[in-house]
Amino acid sequence: MKFHYHILINPAAGSGNAAKTAEKIIQLLDDGDYTYTPYYTKRPGDERAIVERIVDLLSSWSETSEEEHLDRSFHLLVVIGGDGTLHEVVNQFYTLDRQLPVSYIPAGSGNDFARGIGLSREPEKAFEQITSAVRPQPINTFHYEEKIREEQGIILNNVGIGLDALIVATTNASTSKKLLNKYHLGSASYALYLIKAIFTQKTFPILVELNGQSLSFERTFLCTTTNIPYFGGGIAIAPMADPKKDMIDLVVVEKPNLLAILRFLLQLVRKKHTQNKHYKHYTSSRIRIVSVVPQHGQADGEAMGERSFDMNFSTATQYIWYADKRTEK
């Protein structure tokens, strides 16, 4: 199959690391005599504008696509940026009601989506996974609808309310994140603000509806709805989550006191946190979460602001073009 790669580049992602990643990828494209067209964002929101401009050039995918494109090029969008960049692209597909495959070379701070689906976070290896693939992989995502502000869209990684969202809001507004990204230590910026968040995040009540049940949590500290194991740059908050399964995972952590939450965090570092009695895990294809007391929220590593939430989640699918080396024999 012949390809025409449409390369959407967010140079600002990863505090500028994406620009350096793009240079490496373009050199590989030139060296391999690939056909490609680059597009650069200049300001927030440009991702959506670029997608809208080129969407009719991109090829759709079906089981017969490989045969259909034997004699003509398959036009594939490749995103170079962070999880937030990919989030904007996929949500513009949703807004335009288009089901299209997309590929991704991670160049952000956390890169949890790539980590979760088995896509290398090294640009050259990710490029090889993309160019060697002959078909896309169906990845479980989820659709959300927030009733209070009448928002809806697609989530690739997770939506968090509470501790992780406070960390995201604090980290994204910090100057240290830019400095750490410069030395490829973007994930460490999240850890840097974890301690501060532990002492400032207050408990809050939430209502959860899933699997025909209504559950109340009065002292919630962290509430994360996810389809991959990771958040915050590699923290495996839900190690049982699998992006190849048509289910959504929900993690709720309650905080009886500071000592208990510190014990939980030590277990988290040792990857034994799922044994903690304050750690609650659920799976369902449909979940509703209500948080009346305003809290920080985050979606795919981007701050949603401090507010009340009434969110419904349901499963969805996004095709990602890459070869998953974990499943190859």
VMD Tcl script that draws the C-alpha trace (Angstrom):
set ca {
  {0.00 0.00 0.00}
  {1.31 3.44 -0.91}
  {0.98 6.28 1.58}
  {0.77 10.02 1.58}
  {1.50 11.17 5.13}
  {-0.11 14.40 6.32}
  {2.07 15.49 9.26}
  {0.33 17.75 11.79}
  {3.01 19.25 14.05}
  {2.46 21.15 17.28}
  {5.97 22.65 17.82}
  {5.04 23.96 21.28}
  {4.17 20.53 22.71}
  {6.55 19.26 25.36}
  {7.72 22.85 25.86}
  {9.28 22.78 22.39}
  {10.49 19.19 22.26}
  {7.91 18.44 19.57}
  {9.69 20.83 17.21}
  {12.91 18.82 17.60}
  {11.00 15.56 17.18}
  {9.42 16.88 13.98}
  {12.87 17.67 12.56}
  {13.95 14.06 13.15}
  {10.80 12.65 11.55}
  {11.00 14.92 8.51}
  {14.61 13.84 8.01}
  {13.49 10.19 8.11}
  {10.72 10.95 5.61}
  {13.18 12.64 3.27}
  {15.78 9.88 3.63}
  {13.16 7.24 2.86}
  {11.72 9.20 -0.08}
  {8.25 9.16 1.50}
  {5.46 11.36 0.18}
  {4.29 13.80 2.84}
  {2.84 17.23 3.56}
  {3.66 19.04 6.83}
  {1.28 21.37 8.70}
  {2.41 23.44 11.69}
  {0.25 24.86 14.47}
  {1.04 28.38 15.61}
  {-1.48 28.89 18.41}
  {-3.98 26.87 20.48}
  {-6.89 25.70 18.36}
  {-4.91 25.43 15.13}
  {-5.12 21.62 15.32}
  {-8.86 21.74 14.73}
  {-8.54 24.32 11.96}
  {-5.93 22.20 10.14}
  {-8.05 19.05 10.45}
  {-11.09 20.86 9.09}
  {-9.05 22.12 6.15}
  {-7.59 18.74 5.13}
  {-10.23 16.26 6.34}
  {-11.54 15.59 2.83}
  {-8.04 14.62 1.70}
  {-7.72 11.88 4.33}
  {-8.57 8.25 3.62}
  {-11.16 6.32 5.60}
  {-10.58 2.73 6.67}
  {-12.54 -0.48 6.22}
  {-11.56 -4.14 6.00}
  {-11.38 -3.76 2.22}
  {-9.29 -0.58 2.31}
  {-6.01 -2.38 1.70}
  {-7.23 -3.78 -1.62}
  {-8.91 -0.51 -2.58}
  {-5.64 1.41 -2.16}
  {-3.30 -0.94 -3.98}
  {-3.20 1.39 -6.98}
  {-3.56 4.72 -5.18}
  {-2.19 6.40 -2.09}
  {-3.67 6.06 1.37}
  {-3.74 9.54 2.90}
  {-2.95 9.20 6.62}
  {-2.81 11.93 9.24}
  {0.19 11.66 11.58}
  {0.17 13.86 14.69}
  {3.43 15.01 16.30}
  {2.71 16.54 19.70}
  {1.41 15.66 23.12}
  {-1.68 13.82 24.28}
  {-3.52 17.15 24.26}
  {-2.68 17.67 20.58}
  {-4.03 14.23 19.66}
  {-7.09 14.92 21.82}
  {-7.88 18.04 19.77}
  {-7.48 16.18 16.47}
  {-9.71 13.26 17.43}
  {-12.33 15.60 18.84}
  {-12.38 17.56 15.58}
  {-13.05 14.26 13.79}
  {-15.96 13.82 16.20}
  {-17.24 17.35 15.61}
  {-17.14 16.79 11.84}
  {-18.77 13.34 12.25}
  {-15.88 11.62 10.47}
  {-14.51 8.17 11.33}
  {-10.87 8.29 10.23}
  {-7.68 6.52 11.31}
  {-4.90 8.64 12.74}
  {-1.31 8.00 13.72}
  {0.77 9.57 16.43}
  {4.39 10.28 17.32}
  {4.42 11.29 21.02}
  {6.35 14.44 21.84}
  {4.60 15.83 24.91}
  {5.33 15.78 28.62}
  {3.48 12.70 29.84}
  {2.82 10.67 26.66}
  {0.53 8.31 28.56}
  {-1.53 7.38 25.51}
  {1.49 6.04 23.64}
  {2.66 4.21 26.76}
  {-0.79 2.69 27.19}
  {-1.20 1.33 23.65}
  {2.38 0.08 23.14}
  {3.58 2.88 20.83}
  {7.23 3.76 21.39}
  {8.01 7.13 22.96}
  {11.27 7.22 20.95}
  {10.54 9.11 17.70}
  {12.54 6.83 15.40}
  {10.95 3.66 16.79}
  {7.46 5.16 16.66}
  {8.10 6.13 13.04}
  {9.07 2.53 12.26}
  {5.90 1.25 13.95}
  {3.83 3.57 11.78}
  {5.53 2.94 8.45}
  {5.66 -0.83 8.94}
  {1.94 -1.13 9.76}
  {-0.44 -2.35 7.05}
  {-3.64 -1.64 8.97}
  {-4.76 0.43 11.98}
  {-5.45 -0.90 15.46}
  {-8.90 -0.41 17.04}
  {-8.33 1.37 20.36}
  {-11.02 1.70 23.01}
  {-11.76 5.32 23.81}
  {-14.83 6.80 25.42}
  {-17.41 9.45 24.72}
  {-18.33 11.95 27.41}
  {-21.27 14.27 27.86}
  {-21.08 16.91 30.58}
  {-24.60 18.12 31.33}
  {-23.92 21.24 33.41}
  {-21.97 23.05 30.69}
  {-23.43 21.02 27.81}
  {-20.05 19.74 26.61}
  {-19.31 16.50 24.83}
  {-16.46 14.81 23.02}
  {-14.00 11.93 22.92}
  {-11.49 10.94 25.60}
  {-8.35 9.01 24.66}
  {-6.73 8.54 28.07}
  {-8.75 9.53 31.09}
  {-10.85 12.11 32.86}
  {-9.87 12.91 36.43}
  {-11.57 14.83 39.21}
  {-9.61 15.66 42.34}
  {-5.93 14.95 43.02}
  {-4.66 14.18 39.51}
  {-6.55 17.12 38.04}
  {-5.10 19.48 40.66}
  {-1.61 18.20 39.77}
  {-2.30 18.79 36.06}
  {-3.58 22.33 36.68}
  {-0.61 23.21 38.88}
  {1.99 21.58 36.63}
  {0.72 23.05 33.36}
  {0.87 26.54 34.87}
  {4.41 26.09 36.22}
  {7.72 27.25 34.80}
  {9.51 24.12 36.05}
  {7.60 21.99 33.53}
  {9.28 23.84 30.67}
  {12.70 23.42 32.26}
  {12.23 19.68 32.88}
  {10.87 19.14 29.36}
  {14.06 20.71 28.04}
  {15.96 17.79 29.57}
  {13.33 15.19 28.55}
  {12.10 14.91 32.14}
  {8.52 16.01 31.51}
  {7.06 13.21 33.62}
  {9.06 14.41 36.61}
  {7.20 17.72 36.56}
  {4.03 15.90 37.61}
  {5.83 14.16 40.46}
  {7.25 17.50 41.56}
  {3.79 18.89 42.30}
  {2.38 15.67 43.75}
  {3.48 16.44 47.32}
  {1.97 19.92 47.22}
  {-1.31 18.54 45.87}
  {-1.50 15.91 48.63}
  {-1.61 18.65 51.27}
  {-3.94 21.00 49.39}
  {-6.49 18.60 47.85}
  {-9.56 18.34 50.07}
  {-11.99 15.44 50.10}
  {-15.31 15.82 48.32}
  {-18.51 13.80 47.77}
  {-19.39 12.13 44.46}
  {-22.24 10.00 43.15}
  {-21.45 7.17 40.73}
  {-23.95 5.24 38.61}
  {-22.83 2.07 36.81}
  {-23.95 -1.50 36.20}
  {-27.40 -0.69 37.60}
  {-25.95 0.56 40.88}
  {-25.82 3.96 42.57}
  {-22.71 4.42 44.74}
  {-21.94 7.33 47.05}
  {-18.44 8.30 48.17}
  {-18.30 11.00 50.84}
  {-14.54 11.49 51.20}
  {-13.26 11.20 47.64}
  {-9.65 12.21 47.11}
  {-9.18 11.01 43.56}
  {-11.68 9.93 40.89}
  {-10.35 8.79 37.52}
  {-12.26 7.36 34.57}
  {-9.80 5.73 32.19}
  {-9.24 3.26 29.35}
  {-5.45 2.97 29.80}
  {-3.41 2.09 32.88}
  {-1.52 5.38 33.16}
  {-1.87 9.00 34.13}
  {0.56 11.74 35.17}
  {3.42 10.60 32.95}
  {3.54 6.87 33.64}
  {1.80 6.32 36.99}
  {-0.11 3.05 36.63}
  {-3.20 4.11 38.56}
  {-5.31 1.39 36.86}
  {-2.88 -1.40 35.90}
  {-5.77 -3.67 34.90}
  {-7.08 -1.23 32.25}
  {-6.75 -2.45 28.66}
  {-7.28 -0.12 25.66}
  {-8.12 -3.15 23.49}
  {-11.19 -4.01 25.61}
  {-14.57 -2.38 25.10}
  {-14.87 -1.28 28.73}
  {-14.22 1.79 30.85}
  {-12.31 1.58 34.14}
  {-13.16 3.75 37.13}
  {-10.82 4.28 40.08}
  {-11.98 6.03 43.24}
  {-9.64 6.64 46.17}
  {-11.03 7.86 49.47}
  {-8.97 9.67 52.11}
  {-9.80 8.94 55.74}
  {-6.70 10.84 56.94}
  {-3.32 12.13 55.74}
  {-1.39 9.16 57.06}
  {-3.60 6.74 55.12}
  {-3.16 8.62 51.85}
  {0.63 8.75 52.31}
  {0.56 4.99 52.83}
  {-1.45 4.67 49.62}
  {1.08 6.74 47.68}
  {3.95 4.57 48.91}
  {2.01 1.54 47.69}
  {1.42 3.32 44.38}
  {5.17 3.76 43.89}
  {5.65 0.05 44.65}
  {2.72 -0.87 42.36}
  {0.83 -2.48 45.25}
  {-1.85 0.21 45.60}
  {-4.69 -1.95 44.29}
  {-4.48 -3.89 47.57}
  {-5.24 -0.76 49.61}
  {-8.70 -0.86 51.22}
  {-9.37 2.75 50.19}
  {-8.77 1.95 46.52}
  {-11.99 1.13 44.65}
  {-12.05 -0.16 41.07}
  {-15.04 -0.71 38.77}
  {-15.58 -1.50 35.08}
  {-18.59 -0.75 32.91}
  {-19.50 0.29 29.38}
  {-21.50 3.23 30.75}
  {-20.68 5.37 33.79}
  {-22.16 8.53 35.30}
  {-20.25 10.67 37.80}
  {-21.72 13.63 39.67}
  {-19.53 16.00 41.71}
  {-21.60 18.87 43.09}
  {-18.79 20.46 45.11}
  {-16.54 22.28 42.59}
  {-13.27 20.44 41.95}
  {-10.41 20.59 39.46}
  {-10.94 18.37 36.42}
  {-8.60 17.15 33.69}
  {-9.19 15.45 30.34}
  {-6.26 13.78 28.56}
  {-3.84 15.84 30.63}
  {-5.50 19.18 29.88}
  {-7.08 21.21 32.68}
  {-10.89 21.51 32.59}
  {-11.05 24.15 35.31}
  {-12.44 24.08 38.84}
  {-16.17 23.39 38.67}
  {-19.03 21.00 39.37}
  {-19.45 17.99 37.08}
  {-22.28 15.78 35.87}
  {-20.64 13.51 33.33}
  {-21.88 10.49 31.39}
  {-19.33 8.18 29.77}
  {-19.86 5.49 27.14}
  {-17.41 3.38 25.12}
  {-16.20 4.39 21.66}
  {-13.49 3.28 19.19}
  {-10.68 5.17 17.46}
  {-8.44 3.53 14.86}
  {-4.75 4.28 15.47}
  {-2.33 3.42 12.65}
  {0.69 1.60 14.10}
  {2.14 -1.87 14.54}
  {1.72 -3.04 18.13}
  {4.98 -4.86 18.81}
  {3.55 -6.37 22.01}
  {1.11 -8.52 20.01}
  {3.48 -9.55 17.24}
  {4.96 -13.04 17.35}
}
mol new
graphics top color blue
foreach p $ca { graphics top sphere $p radius 0.5 }
foreach p [lrange $ca 0 end-1] q [lrange $ca 1 end] { graphics top cylinder $p $q radius 0.2 }
display resetview
